[in-house]
Amino acid sequence: MSSTTQSSEKHVLMVSAVMAMAFAAGGLLVGLLVNSLVIAFDGLYSSISLLLTLVSLTVSKLIEKPSDQTFQFGRAMLEPISIALKGFAILALVVYSLYSSAMDLLQGGHVMDTSVAMAFGVFSVFGCSLTWWKLACMSKTSSSALIQAEIAQWKMDTWLSVIVAMAFIVAWGLTMTPWAEYAAYVDPIMMLMMGVYFVKVPTVMVKTAMREILMMAPDKDICSRVQNGITATYQETGQTLCLAGLTKVGRELWVDINIVAKKNDNIAMREIEHTRHALQNRLSQLPLKLQLTLNVAC
């Protein structure tokens, strides 16, 4: 990753951290004042988002460091580990919110100040959607798994805010009808609906990160492009190539390829270097840092 890209990544993460701090303070304060599970959850979610964004900033800085005696294969693995941590934390929060809202619903719900809550909901929708849009625009010039995780996080927060605003508009409307007593159930019901819907986001984050941590095969598009690059190199050099291993770790693509030599077939060093250069040129077109290992096998 170039220094310009690294600087842009840090800038994106800093913007995310500042906005998360603002929403964390506002959500927790308003949630406690109006006695709302959903707003308190929003503030707690933003607090966790802030903590995890600071972790992402630290990881982004550590990944820049070159290999050393301790990290002999570099620090690329720190990226999926940090994303898995973020996913697990958000997943735990969503599960806890489901439990809390279910218990509250069984106990008859609770009364809250719908006017203040409704105003905060509208403000939150505007602020979160603006942050989501800003990060998405910034990611067009510099993107990484860390940035995409931040964007997914703010996308989730935006839709959470939309649900919050809708819940309080409905609750406020009910207070002006003969069914005002049912307004107490709006907050826990919306919390349940939101938790069920959003459990998918952190689950996907954890699943994707764990595939990289376990060094499993990358997605089909990457596999296909690597195989096409190997086929094109064979047609150019005439060397029989066999893909021995392929995985994506963070922003790096690790490719292990064997040059299959026949018995009594002496392959000159210049032929190996030519094959390496041809593979390097083709596989470097992927938007990942290439780590290519070339072996000669009989």
C-alpha positions in Angstrom: 0.0 0.0 0.0 1.5 3.4 -1.0 2.1 6.2 1.6 -0.7 8.2 0.0 -3.2 5.4 0.4 -2.0 4.8 4.0 -2.5 8.5 4.8 -6.0 8.4 3.2 -6.9 5.3 5.3 -5.9 7.0 8.5 -7.9 10.1 7.5 -11.0 8.0 6.9 -10.6 6.2 10.2 -10.1 9.5 12.1 -13.3 10.9 10.6 -15.1 7.8 11.7 -13.6 8.0 15.2 -14.6 11.7 15.7 -18.2 11.0 14.5 -18.5 7.9 16.7 -17.4 9.9 19.7 -20.1 12.5 19.1 -22.9 9.9 18.7 -21.7 7.8 21.6 -22.0 10.8 24.0 -25.3 12.0 22.6 -26.9 8.6 22.4 -26.1 7.5 25.9 -27.2 10.9 27.4 -30.5 11.1 25.5 -31.2 7.4 26.0 -30.9 7.7 29.8 -32.9 11.0 29.9 -35.9 9.6 27.9 -35.7 6.0 29.2 -35.3 4.5 25.7 -33.7 1.1 25.1 -33.2 1.9 21.4 -31.4 5.2 21.9 -29.3 3.8 24.7 -28.3 0.9 22.4 -27.5 3.4 19.7 -25.2 5.3 22.1 -23.6 2.1 23.4 -23.1 0.9 19.8 -21.4 4.1 18.9 -19.1 3.8 22.0 -18.1 0.3 20.9 -17.6 1.6 17.4 -15.3 4.3 18.7 -13.2 1.8 20.6 -13.0 -0.5 17.6 -12.1 2.4 15.3 -9.2 3.3 17.5 -8.1 -0.4 17.3 -8.3 -0.1 13.5 -6.1 3.0 13.5 -3.5 1.2 15.6 -3.6 -1.8 13.3 -3.3 0.4 10.2 -0.1 1.9 11.6 1.3 -1.5 12.6 0.7 -3.0 9.2 3.0 -0.4 7.6 6.0 -1.7 9.5 8.3 -4.1 7.5 8.9 -7.8 8.5 11.3 -8.4 11.3 12.5 -11.3 13.5 9.2 -11.4 15.4 6.8 -10.9 12.5 8.8 -12.8 9.8 5.8 -12.9 7.4 4.7 -9.3 8.1 1.7 -8.1 10.0 -1.0 -8.6 7.4 -2.8 -11.0 9.7 -3.6 -8.2 12.2 -6.1 -6.7 9.8 -8.6 -9.7 9.7 -8.0 -10.2 13.4 -9.1 -6.6 14.1 -12.2 -7.0 11.8 -13.1 -10.3 13.6 -12.8 -8.5 16.9 -15.1 -5.7 15.6 -17.6 -8.3 14.3 -17.7 -10.3 17.6 -18.2 -7.1 19.6 -21.1 -5.9 17.5 -22.6 -9.3 17.4 -22.4 -9.5 21.3 -24.1 -6.1 21.5 -26.9 -7.1 19.2 -27.5 -10.4 21.0 -27.6 -8.6 24.3 -30.1 -6.0 22.9 -32.4 -8.8 21.7 -32.4 -10.3 25.2 -33.0 -6.9 26.9 -35.8 -6.0 24.6 -37.5 -9.4 25.0 -37.4 -9.1 28.8 -38.8 -5.6 28.6 -41.6 -6.6 26.3 -42.6 -9.5 28.6 -42.7 -7.1 31.5 -45.1 -4.7 29.8 -42.8 -2.3 28.1 -42.1 1.2 29.5 -43.1 4.8 29.1 -40.7 7.3 27.6 -40.5 11.0 26.5 -41.4 10.6 22.8 -41.0 14.2 21.8 -37.3 14.5 22.8 -36.6 10.9 21.5 -38.2 11.8 18.1 -36.1 14.9 17.7 -32.9 12.9 18.5 -34.0 10.2 16.1 -34.3 12.6 13.2 -30.9 14.3 14.1 -29.3 10.8 14.3 -30.6 9.8 10.8 -29.1 13.0 9.3 -25.7 12.7 11.1 -25.2 9.0 10.5 -26.2 9.1 6.8 -23.9 12.0 6.2 -21.0 10.1 7.8 -21.8 7.0 5.8 -21.9 9.0 2.6 -18.7 10.8 3.4 -16.7 7.7 4.2 -18.1 6.0 1.1 -16.9 8.9 -1.1 -13.5 8.9 0.6 -13.1 5.1 0.1 -13.3 5.6 -3.7 -9.7 6.9 -3.8 -8.4 4.7 -1.0 -10.0 1.4 0.1 -9.0 -1.4 2.3 -10.7 -4.1 4.5 -10.5 -1.7 7.5 -12.2 1.1 5.6 -14.9 -1.2 4.3 -15.6 -2.5 7.8 -16.0 1.2 8.9 -18.4 1.8 6.1 -20.4 -1.3 6.9 -20.5 -0.2 10.5 -21.9 3.3 9.7 -24.3 1.8 7.2 -25.7 -0.3 10.0 -25.8 2.7 12.3 -27.7 4.8 9.7 -30.4 2.2 9.3 -30.5 1.8 13.1 -31.2 5.5 13.4 -33.9 5.3 10.8 -35.6 2.6 12.8 -35.2 4.7 16.0 -36.8 7.7 14.3 -39.7 5.6 12.9 -40.3 4.0 16.3 -40.7 7.3 18.1 -42.9 8.8 15.4 -45.2 5.8 15.8 -45.0 6.0 19.7 -45.8 9.8 19.6 -48.7 9.2 17.3 -50.1 6.5 19.5 -50.1 8.8 22.6 -52.7 10.9 20.8 -55.1 8.0 20.1 -57.3 5.8 22.3 -54.5 3.2 22.1 -52.0 5.4 24.0 -51.3 2.5 26.5 -49.6 0.6 23.6 -47.0 3.2 23.1 -45.0 1.6 25.9 -44.4 -1.5 23.7 -43.0 0.4 20.7 -39.5 0.8 22.0 -38.9 -2.9 22.8 -40.7 -4.1 19.7 -38.5 -1.9 17.5 -35.4 -3.1 19.4 -36.3 -6.7 18.7 -37.0 -6.1 15.0 -33.7 -4.1 14.6 -31.7 -6.8 16.4 -33.0 -9.6 14.3 -32.4 -7.7 11.1 -28.9 -6.4 11.9 -27.4 -9.7 13.3 -26.4 -10.5 9.7 -23.9 -7.6 9.4 -21.5 -8.6 12.2 -22.0 -12.3 11.3 -20.7 -11.6 7.7 -17.8 -9.6 9.1 -16.7 -12.4 11.4 -17.2 -15.1 8.7 -15.0 -13.2 6.2 -12.3 -12.4 8.7 -12.1 -15.9 10.0 -11.7 -17.3 6.5 -8.6 -15.1 6.2 -7.3 -15.9 9.7 -7.6 -19.7 8.9 -5.9 -19.0 5.5 -8.8 -20.5 3.5 -9.2 -20.0 -0.2 -10.3 -16.5 -1.3 -13.5 -15.7 -3.2 -14.2 -17.2 -6.6 -13.3 -14.0 -8.5 -9.8 -13.9 -7.1 -9.2 -17.6 -7.6 -10.4 -17.3 -11.2 -8.2 -14.2 -12.0 -5.1 -16.0 -10.5 -5.8 -19.1 -12.5 -6.2 -17.0 -15.7 -2.9 -15.4 -14.9 -1.2 -18.7 -14.5 -2.7 -20.0 -17.8 -1.5 -16.9 -19.7 2.0 -17.2 -18.2 2.1 -20.9 -19.4 1.2 -19.8 -22.9 3.9 -17.2 -22.8 6.8 -19.2 -21.3 5.9 -22.8 -22.0 6.6 -23.7 -18.3 4.2 -26.1 -16.7 2.8 -24.3 -13.7 0.8 -25.7 -10.8 -1.0 -23.6 -8.2 0.0 -25.1 -4.8 -1.6 -22.6 -2.5 -3.7 -19.4 -2.6 -5.1 -17.2 0.2 -6.0 -13.6 0.9 -4.8 -12.2 4.2 -5.9 -8.6 4.8 -4.6 -6.5 2.0 -2.1 -9.2 0.8 -2.6 -12.0 -1.7 -0.3 -15.0 -0.9 0.3 -17.2 -4.0 2.4 -20.4 -4.0 3.2 -21.8 -7.4 5.2 -24.8 -8.5 7.1 -25.0 -11.8 6.7 -28.7 -12.8 9.9 -30.0 -14.3 10.3 -33.3 -16.2 13.0 -35.8 -15.2 16.4 -34.8 -16.5 15.0 -31.4 -17.5 17.4 -28.7 -16.5 15.6 -25.4 -16.1 17.9 -22.4 -16.5 17.8 -19.7 -13.8 16.9 -17.1 -16.5 13.9 -19.2 -17.5 12.7 -19.2 -13.8 13.2 -15.5 -13.6 11.3 -14.9 -16.8 8.4 -17.0 -15.5 8.5 -15.1 -12.2 8.5 -11.8 -13.9 5.6 -12.8 -16.2 3.5 -14.0 -13.2 4.4 -10.9 -11.2 3.2 -8.6 -13.9 -0.2 -10.4 -14.4 -1.0 -11.1 -10.7 0.0 -7.6 -9.6 -3.0 -6.3 -11.5 -5.2 -7.5 -8.7 -5.9 -4.7 -6.1 -3.8 -6.5 -3.4 -0.2 -6.6 -2.4 1.2 -9.7 -4.0 3.4 -12.2 -2.1 4.5 -14.7 -4.7 6.5 -17.9 -3.9 7.8 -19.9 -6.9 9.1 -23.4 -6.4 10.7 -25.9 -8.8 9.1 -29.4 -8.4 9.8 -32.6 -10.2 
